């Protein structure tokens, strides 16, 4: 009762490629997030050109004695 049907073998090349693609995608996402954080941090630190009065806080008042 033996049959000579071919046995499916794992496609290691495909698995490796998928793993590499996932790794590449993760790295790109990480770099993108890092760039966004850098841009948002720079935007918070730089005052806007059209509204210079509200960019800096008012000077603290001296306490009355």
Residue pairs with C-beta under 8 A, 6 or more apart in sequence:
47 55
47 56
48 55
